[in-house]
Amino acid sequence: MAQYTEYEVNQAIQAVSDGQSLRKAAREYGIPITTLHNRLTGTQARAAAFSDLQRLSPDQEAKLAEWVRIQHALGVAPTHQQVRAFAERILCAMGDKEPIGKGWIHAFLKRNPSIKVQRSRLIDSRRVNGASTEVIRDWFKLLAIPEVKGIKPSNRYNMDETGILEGQGSNGLVLGMSETKSVRKKQPGSRAWVSIIECISALGHALDPLIIYKGKTVQQQWFPLDLGPYEGWQFTATENGWTTDDTAVEWLQKVFIPQTIPQTASQGKEGQEGKEEARLLVVDGHGSHTTTDFMWLCYINNIHLLFLPPHTSHVLQPLDQSVFSPVKAAYRKELGYLSQWNDSTIVGKRNFIGCYQKARTAGMTMQNIRSGWKWTGLWPVSMAKPLMSSLLLPTTPKPSASSDQVSKGQSGGKEGKEAEGWASASSAVVWSTPRKMKDLAGQLKLFTELENDAFTQRLLFRKVKKGFSEQAYELATAQHKLELLQAQVTNTAARKRRTVQIDPNTKFANIEDIQKAQIEAGEKEDITDESSDSDTPSEAESCIVVASRPSQ
C-alpha cells in the first residue's frame, strides 16, 4: 500500500490548482488518483472526517499542543498527567464531566507530531531564565578584552564549590529475585554534608582540593592513619559546611596562588625580573568571591577575575559541564562497594575521604577537564559552543499553522441553492438552543443529513462550533492562570526573617597538622570509637559514629 502524508496531499492539490494535470500530480506525489480526485471534489481527510468523534476539537488540540511547546520553551514542560488534566479542564468548561480515556494521550500525540515525549533534566528555575542568548553574547565580549585574550591556556583556571552527602548512594538497575516486584538496596547511613572546592586549568590539570567539613574545628579522628593519598590536600571546618569569605581568601593564599605560579615571567630592564604573567580565574558570583580582600589579593598577584553571569554555570562553567558529574557518579559507585563488602560499616568522615579520593582519580581526568573547557567555549574560545547547548533558553516558538488547512474554493458551486429549498428542508428538524458543545455537535450532524443543505450554512455551523471550542479553551486557560496567581500570592506573602549568625572560620588544616594531632593522641592503630568529649553541641548534631576499619 502506498504511503503518503497529508502534507503531500495538500501539495498535490495545490499543484492541480496551479494547472498541473490530475494524473501527473498524483504520480509525482505518490497519491492514488482516486484519492486525489475525491479530495478535490470536497471529500475530507480521514482525520478530519472523524474529528467529531474526538473529545477535543482539532482547534482545541492545536491550541493545547501549542501550549505544550510554549511550556517547553519556558523550561516547565508538562507531564502526561498535566496535559490530561488541562484537557479535562477544557471539557469541563464545555459541560463534559466525563474523564478522558486511558489511550487519549497517545492518540493526541499521534495527531500532533509537533510534540513528542522526551526525558526531562531537572534544573533550577532561576538557571532557566539566566542562560539566554543575549546574556551569553554579552559575557563573551569580556573574553575578547586584550588583557584577557592574551592570557595563555596554561594560566586559565576555573574554580567552583560542590557539595556531597557523606553516605548518599544512588538508585539504579540491579538484579534480584523474579518473584518480587521491587528491590530494596542498602546504602550507608551517614547524611553529614561536606563541601569541596576544586580548581582546574584549561590544559587539563587539577589543583589540590579544599575539603570543608561541617563543624567547629577539624578533628584528627576523621582521617585514616595512612595519609599518603591526600598529600597536598587542605581541610577546614565551618558552621554550615560551606565556604565563607575567610575560607575563600585562605584558599587563594594557600592553594591557588602557590600552585599556579606561571612557569615563565617577563624580564624587566637591567636583568631584573619583571611582572609575572597574568592568570585568569573564572568563578561564579558567590559573595565570598566579591569581597574586597579576595579581589585585592587577586589584583596584587596579577590574577584577572572573570565572573560568570548569574544562573549560567550549567552552560558556561567547565567544572559543571563535565567534571563534577562523573566524580559524583564514581563516588556513589565507591559507596556501593563499601556497603557491599563492609556489611556493618557506617560511612563517616573517615570513609568519605577515601571514597572521594578514588572517585576524584576516576572522574577528574585530563580528558574530562579539557572537555569541559571545550564545550563551554572557554578554551578554545568559541561562543558557538554554549549557544548550541541544549540547556540554553530557546526562543519562544511561533504558533504553527493548523495542519488540516487545505485548498479552498472547490465547493463554491453548491452555494447557489435556493433559500426556499433550505427553508422547507430545515423545517422538518426540531431545533433547540445548544447549551454545551455536545448539543451543538448533535445539531450539526442532523443538519448535514438534510438533502438541501448549503455550503454557506454548513460553514456557519462550523464557525459557531469553532467559537464554542475556543471559548472553552480560553476559560480553562484563565482558570489555570488564576490558580497560578493565587499560589504565587501565597508563596510571596511577607514572612518574618532571621539572620543566620556565622562564626569566624579556623585556618586550614593540612596533612602535617593531622599527623601531629594523631601522634599527640597516641594513635598507632585505627580508632574504634570516633566520638570526642571535646565536640561542641553544634558539632555533635552532625557527628557520625564510624565502625572499626576492616583489617586488610
N, C-alpha and C positions, 0 to 999 in steps of 0.2 A: 504494500500500500504506500502510495506517495505521501511523503511528509512535507508539510508546509506550515507556515506560521500566518497569523492574522496580519502581520506587517507585510508579508509578501502578497497576500490577497489585496490589501489596500494599494500596494504599489501597482499591481496588475490592473485594478480598477482605474487608477489614475492614468496608466498608460493607454487604456482604451478611451478614456475621456479626452486624451490628447491626440487621438486619431489613429492609434495603432489597432490593427485588426484583432478580433477576439481570439482567433486561433493562435496567432503569433504571440500575443501576450500570455496566453495560457501555457504555451510551450516554453517561453522564456523564463517564467517564474515557477514552473513545475506545478501548476494547478490544473485539476481536471476542468475541461472546457464546460461541462455541465454545471459545475460548482460556480465557476466564474460567471456564467450566464445567469444563474439564479441570483447571485449577489447583485448583479447589475439590474435585475428586474425587481429588486426590493426585498429579497429573502434575507433574513438576518443571520448572523453567525450563530453557531451553536451556543456559545457562551451567552450572547445577547438574547437568544430566543428563550433560554431557560432562566434568565435573570430574575423573573418574577417569583421563582421558587427559592431564591436566596433569602436569608433572614435580613441581610442588609442590601440595599440597592447598590448597583455599580458605582454611583456617585458617592454614596456614603463610604464604601470600601476604598475608593480612590482617595478620599479625604483622610480616612484612617491610616492608609499606607503612607500618605504624605506626613501625617503627624508622627509616625514611627521614624521616618527619615530625619525629620527635624529634631526629634528627641535624641537620635543617634549623633547628630552633629553637635548637640549641646552636651554630649557626654553622659546622658541619662537614658540610654537605650532601654526600652521596656521589655519585660519578660513576657512569655506566653500568657501567664495569668493576668498580667496587667492589660494586655491587649484584649483578652476575653472580657475582662471587667469593663473596659471602655466601650466595647461593642455592646455589652448588655445595658450599659447606661443609655446608649443611643436607642436601643429597642424599647427601653423603659420610657423614654421621652415620647415614643410613638404609641404608648399604651400596650406594648407587648411585654408581659411579665414572665414569659417562659424563658428558662435558661438556654444558653447556647449549647449545641451538641458537642460531643467529645471530638469529633473529626472536623469541626468548623475551622479551627486554626490552620490545619494542614490544607484545607481547600482554599482558605483565604490566601495563604502564601502561594499556592499554585496559580491563583487568579491574579496575583500581584507580584510578578517576578522582580520588581524593583527593590524588594526587600527579601531578606533571607535570614536564616538562623545562623548566628555567629557566637563564638566563645568570647565572653567578656573578660576584661582585665581590670581589676579594681585599681582605682586611682583617686587620690584626694581631690575633692570637688574644687578646691582652690587652684590646683595644678591645671585642671581642665581649662580654666579661664586665663591662666597665666601664660601658657605656651601657645602663643599665636604667631602668625607670620610676621606681623608688624613688629612685635616685641623682639623676635629673633633677628630680623633685619637691622633694627636699630642697634642691638647689642653687638653684632658682628662688626659694626663700624669701629668699635673700640679696639678690636684686634688689628685694624688697619692703621692705627696710630703709629708713626715711625718708630717711636721708642719701644713699643710693644712688638711691632712687626720684626724688628731686628734681633729679638731675643732668640738664642739658639734652642733647638728642641731639647738639648740636654739640660737646659736651665728652666724648662717649663714644668710646673707641678700643679697637681690638683689635690686638695685636702678636703676631707669630709669626715663626719662622725656618724657612726651607725650603732645600733643597739641590738643586743641579743639576750634572750632569756636563758639562763644557765641550763635548764633542763627541758627546753621546749623542742620536741621532736617534730615529726611530720606525719601526715596521713598519706596513704598510698595503696597500691595494689599489692596484696600479699596472697599466699597460698594457705588454705585451711581446709577443714572438713566439708565435704559436699553436702552433709545433712543440715548444716546451719546456714542461715541467711546472711549473717554478718560475722565479722571477726573483731574481737577486742584486742588491741595491740598495746602492750605495756610500754610505758615510757618513764624515764626518770622524773622524780617529783619536784625538783627544785624550781622555783619561779623567781629567783633573785635576778635583778636587772644589772647588766654590765654594758658599758659603752666603750667603743673603741674608736680612736682617731687614727685614720690611715692616710697616707700621702703617697702618690705615685707620680712618676715622671713620664714625659712624652716618649722617651726611649724604651719604656717598659720596665723600669726599676721601681722598687718599693722601699720606702724608708721604714725604720723600726717603728712599731706601733706604740701607741699610748693606751693602756688599759685603765679605765675609770670604773672603780667599784662603788657600790652604794654603801656608805658608812662614814664614820668619823676619821679613822686612820687605817692604813694598810696593816694587816695582821700577818705575821710570818707563817701561821698555820694554814693559810690559804694556798700555800705553794708546796709542790713536791720537793723532795730532797735533791733530786737531780735538776739543777737549774741551767744546765748547758744549752738546751734548745732555745732558751729565752735570753741569750746574751744580747745586750743592747736594748732590750725592751724596757719601757718605762711604765711605772704603776703609780696610781694615786687613788684617792677616795674623796667623794663629795657627798653632800647631804642627799641629793636626789639621784645620783648615779649618772648625771650628765655633766658636760663641760660648763665651766663658769669663766668669767672674764680673766681671773688669775690663772686658771688652767690653760687657757689659750696662749697667754703670754709666756708661761713656763714651757709650753710645747715649742713655741718659736725659739726660745733660748737654748733648750736642751736637746731638741730633736731636729727641727728643720734647718736652722742656721748652721750648726756644725756639720750636718750630714749632707748639705747641698752646696758647700763652698765650691765655686767654679774652679775647674781644673786649671784654667789659664786666666791670666789677668793682664790687662793692657799695661804697658810700661810707660812711666812718665818720663820727664826730661831728666838728664844727668843720672841715668841709671836708677832713679827712684821708682818704686812700684806705684803704678797708677791705680785708678779706681777699679774695683772688681767688676767683672761682667754682671750685667743686670740679670735678675731672676724674676720669673713670673709665677705668681701663686694665685690660682683660680679657686675661689671659695664661695660659699653661699652667703646670704645676707644675715647670718646669725648675729645677734647682738654682741657676742664675745669677739667677733672679727672686726667690729666697727668702733671699738674703744680707742681712746687717744693713745694709750700705752701700746696697744697692738699695732696700730698704724704707724706710730713713731718708730717703733723698733724695726718695722719693715723699711721705713724711709731711710734711716741711717745705715741700713745694710744693703741699700740699692735693690730692694725687693718691690716689684710692681704688684700691687693688689688689683685683682680683677674680680668684681663681684657679679655673680650670676643674677639675672633678673628674678624677682620673686616667683616661686612656684614653677620653675622651669628646670630643676635639677634632673628630672626624669628624662629630659631631652638633651640637655647641654652638659651634664656632668659625667665625665668618664667613669668615675667610681660607681655611680648609679647605673650606668649603661651596661657594663659587662664584668664588673669585679665583685661587688657586694653579693649579687645573686648567686654566682657559683660558690663563693666562700660560705654563704649561709646554707646552701644545699649540701655542701660537703660536711659542714658542722652537724647538720641534722643526721647525716649518714653516720658520722662518728658516734653520735649519741645512740643510734640504733645498735651499733656494735657493742657499745658499753652496756646497754640494758640486756643484750643477748648473752654475753659471756660472763658478766658480773651480776648475778641474779639479785644479790642483796645490796648492791651499791646504790646509794643515793647521790646523784650528781650535785656537787657543791662547787665552791670556787676552785678547789684543787683540781678536780676533774675537768672543770670548764677550760682552764688554761691549756691542759693537754689536748683536749678536743679541738680547741680553736687553733692551736699551733699546727696540728695536722691539716685542718681544713684550710688554713691560710696557705700552707705549702701547696695544697692541691688546687685551690681556686685562684690564688693571686699569682698567676703565671705571666711571663713576659708577653705571651700571645694575647691573653685576656686583657692585659693593661693596654697594649697597643691598639687592640680592637676598640676599646672604649674611647680612646682619643680619636680614632679614625671615624667612628660612626657618629660622634658628636660634632665632628667637623673642626675640632680644636687643633688637631695636628694629623696630617697636613691640613692647613686651614682651608675649609670648604663649607661655605654657607649652605650649599645644596644638600648636604647630608642631613642636618636637622630639619630642613624644610621638607624633606621626603619622609620624615619619620611618621609612622602610623599613630604615634601618640600626640602629634601636633593637632591643635584645634582646627578642624576643617571649616571651610566656608559653608554657611547655611545653604543647602541645596535649593534651587529654584523649583517651584511647583511644576511637576511634569504634566504633559498633556495627557488627557484621557486616552487609553488605548483602544476604546471602542468607537472612536470617531472615524467615519467612513465618508466616502464621496457622497455628497448630497445632490439633490436636484433630479434624481432618476424617476421619482414618482410624481412629478408635477402634473402629469396628465390627469390624475384622479381628482384634482381639486375642482373640476368643473361640474360636479354633480349638483342637481337642483336642490334648493332648500326645501321644496315641498316633499321630495322623496325622503330627505333626512327627517323631517318632522313626522311623517307617517310611520316610519320605521321605529323611531325612538319613542313614540307614544305608547308602544306595547310594553316597554320596560318600566318597572316601578322604581323610581329614583328616590334616594334619601340623602340627607346631608351626611357626608362622611365625618366620623368623629376621630378616627385614627387611620394610620397608614394602611392597615389591612382592609378596612372598609373601602377605601379609595381604590385599592388594587382589585377588589372584587367587582366594583362597578366598571372599572376599565376592562375587565375580562368580559363582562356582559356586553359592553359597548362594542368590543371588537368582533362579537358574534353577529352584530347587525349586518344585514345584507347591504344596506345603503349607507354605511359609514363612510366618512370622507377623511382625506389625509389631514386636512386642517383641524378637524375635530379631534382626531387621534393625537395629533401633535399637541393640541391644547391640553388633553388629558395627561400626556407625558410631562408637559411643563408643570402642571399642577402637582403631579406626583413628585417630581424633582424638587419642587418648592417645599413639600412636606418633608422630604428626606433631609434637605439642607437645614430646615428649621430644627429637626430633631437632633442633628449633629451639633448645631450651634448651641442648643440648650444643654446637651451633655457636656460640651466643652466648657460652657460657662459655669456649670455646677462643679466641674473638676477644678477650674481656676479658683472658684470661691473656697473650696476645701483647702487648696494650697495656701491661699492668702490667710485663712483662719489659722492654719498650722504655723505660718511664719509669725503672725501676731503673738501666738502663744509662746513660741521659742525666743522671740526677741523682747519679751516683757522684761522690765527693769528688775534686776536681782541684786542682792547685797554682795559686795566684793570684799575680799580679804587678801592682803598682800602676803605672799609666802616669804618668810624670813630665811635667808640663805647664809649659813655660817661661812667664815673665811676658809679657803681650802689649804690643806697642808702641801708641802713641797712634794715633788715626785719621788717615788721610791724606785731604786734600780736594783739590779741583781745583787750588787755588793751589799747594799743595805739589808736585803732579805737574808743573805747568807750570814751576815753578822748577827742578826736577830736570832736566827736558828742556832748559832753557836752559843749565844748567851743563854738561850733556853735549854741548852744541853741536849739537843736532839741529835741522835745518831741513827735512829730508826724512824719509820713512819709513825704518825700520830694516830691513836685510836679514838681520841675524843677531841674535837676541834673547838669545843666551847671554851670561852675565855672569861675569867672573872672580871677582866678589865673592860669588857664590852659595855658600852653605854646602852641605856634603854632603847634609844632610837636605832642603834645598830643591831640589837638583839632581835628586833622585829623582823629583820631581813636575813638573819643568820640561818644557815642551813647546816645541820649536823651531817657530817660525811663519814661513812663507814671506813674501816681499815682498807688500805690499798692491798689488792691481792698480791701474793708472792709470785715472783717471776719463776 
